[in-house]
Amino acid sequence: MSSLDLAALDPILAEHGPRGRTALLPALHAAQRLYGHLPEPVAAAIGKALGVPLAEVSGVIDFYAMFYREPVGRRIVRVCTDPACALAGADAVLAAACARAGAPAGQTAPGGDWTVEAAPCLGLCEHAPAALVDDQAMGRLSPADVDALLAAAGPALPAMVGGDLRVLTANCGRGRPATLAEYEANGGYAGLRRALAAGPEAVISEVKAAGLVGRGGAAFPTGIKLEGARKAAGQPKYVVCNADESEPGTFKDRVLLEDDPHSMLEGLIIAAYAIGARQAYVYIRGEYPRAFGIVQAAVAEACAAGYLGANLLGSGFDLEVELRLGAGAYICGEETALFESIEGKRGFPRVKPPFPTAHGLFGQPTAINNVETLCNLPLIVTRGATAYRQMGTERSPGPKLFCVSGDVARPGLYEAAFGLTLRHLLYDLAGGLRPGRRLQAVLFGGAAGAFATERDIEVKLTLEDLREAGLPLGSGVVMALDDRRDLRDVLRRLGHFFAHESCGKCYPCQIGTQRQAEILERVAAGRAQRGDAERLRDVGWTMTDASLCGLGQTAASAVLSAMKLWPGLFAEQPAGPGA
Amino acid sequence: MSIDVHLTIDGQPVTVPAGTTLLQAAAEAGQAIPTICYHEHCTANALCRLCVVEVEGARVLAPACVAQVSDGMQVRTRGERVDRSRRTILEMLASAVDLSEAPEIQRQLEAYEAQPGRFPEAERREPALIDDNPMFVRDYGQCVLCWRCVQVCADDAQYTFAINFEGRGYATQIGTFFDRPLPETTCVFCGQCVGVCPTGALKPKREWLLEQGQTPDEIMALTRSERRRKQRK
């Protein structure tokens, strides 16, 4: 530590210190950019400057996978090993990268240039197998590309966007962010002008009439949420954009933010106006550094053009937007854990009730919405609820984004009105399976989702039809698995994902995700013991019934659905070699 | 002035003031709901979930320590779902940590017919015992992560903030800033963390030494020689 130049930290402390604890994650990010990791004297200086007890500073550092207490390589290479990338050969890429870096995954060779990690889903599923090298996204990797991978030298990865509709994605697919001028030329910010003219109550009643429900996974009616936050007593109020998209297989919000950042911003401003919030936050997951930079630039553009700031568009309404970068914690996509993270704490979800509309960020009334949800707001305000409802079905109105990945000819982001069939999505839009392959299963809704089979191919993709079929829409994940895939291996990876991402707060999830992962590991290795199926069921139902938050309550969802569909997968196996 | 709330617990009508938790309401009705993390002088965080009960119409089970009564609520404190969750939580806990000095949890294991050996090949949490101060030892192999010690060290009681969490998920452990020995932290050795610990994870040093077979005289001699050593420094 003797060579540590603490004076270099001074500008960071001067900038973040006065803001107190809420600036803890930004300060840690800035310090880590400076030193490569967060050594003890640096962490202590930050804690003192921000007024955070030192034990809580290290508690926060430890919680987030992208903060490091110990020295790491000059470059950090995160190779995704979750299902979509695994199907495309991620393990071989990881092994090649580790061999070249000279250290096993998660470790650094002495004096090594690289730290290679097996990473949870990076939201680059349509480019599988994918990796993130520092801030550079890399896709369609093969073990032969390992030199380019470690050098972070790869082609840009233009989003693959298609579908029956191009409403939410109208400005996406250019391979670069739409500029403000392009956004405006396509009718951008007209929704905001209409909203400001109509007044907050009219905006909320239009959103309610449109029947919009949240697109992050919980499908809660957005209009009711906005109304609740508007009516809640107390100022200040906040709006938060939840861009902590981390559900394995989900990449829609990344595409929206990277290709059309103003759409989310316009929705955010409309939501803030509707509830009477003068401060907005956009919380973007740590694995999306590119999206973070693009949104940052878009906020500056919007400020310069008068869409943000004091008296925006001459309306008398003021709004500031602050961006936050996550640091590697799936749980922070849970709304109350996200608040804790903005407040500078470990991302522990809170007990609900109270709900965010009454008691959210900093204990104040808050409306928190997913990126895609916010992108629907300008559309609803511009077109009106009646025209909006022309898309989709009576009970599932509007456009929807589907993240199609896995064994299809054209993985990508597909937009369609609710009501298309799974067959249309998989075969017409995504090009069907590769030649000679049959569909074995579809993982619906992500790691927290459930499996569908060929029998469900005609199911209509609406909230009501999927509920009836016992399939969660979740965040719009549709991951195809063809007939040569080992479902036990897919389940093993899901088990590992949840064990890695459990925050550790409540017992069912803290211990259950670990026990579930151990059993799934055994099952995948062909060493399932007598009683393992029953153990999995008890652990699974205990997590589902008794966990504190949505993570634990869905951590066994895919496993329990697989147990129903393919009970044979979990039967006792004669001990394999080496057992 | 409080508003009365009417509900049923296991079919029995109960009337309690609004804001009462299900745990308190059940106690009024003579129903004891098991808990691990709950302590009446600490903030309830609904961690252990052993207190979960079934509330008619609810999708998931409710933690009785924090869930509040509401009018017309129908609560069942036992049943297949509740019992499975409680039994499995206890079995998982026994598979993770040493409960040999947690008699209350052991009684719950018996009450729910939980098998401590239910999970073969389970990775246990077995960190080495930490003996870094003259007042108490920390054996986190016995820690059930009830959070009480962290809370009394922070704003539930002492406001010293010497300890917090390390790691995440199953690897979570209570610890100090960068694993500093307690005497190098803000710890004031008030002993409240030891007092609220429900297992043998936090133990007075003297109790620990007695268990090691040291006699009171030997312990006093240790203390004296330690003091002399310090004075010479």
Interface residues (C-beta under 8 A of the other chain):
Chain A: E40 A43 A44 G47 P53 L54 A55 E56 V57 S58 G59 D62 F63 A65 R69 A329 R346 V351 A499 H500 E501 S502 C503 G504 K505 C506 Y507 P508 Q510 I511 G512 T513 Q514 R515 E518 R522 Q529 R535 D538 V539 W541 T542 T544 D545 A546 S547 L548 Q553
Chain B: I36 N45 A46 L47 C48 R49 L50 V52 V60 L61 P63 V66 R81 R84 S85 R87 T88 I89 E91 M92 L93 S95 A96 R118 F119 P120 E121 A122 E123 L145 A154 F161 A162 I163 N164 F165 E166 G167 R168 G169 Y170 A171 T172 G175 T176 F177 F178 T185 T186
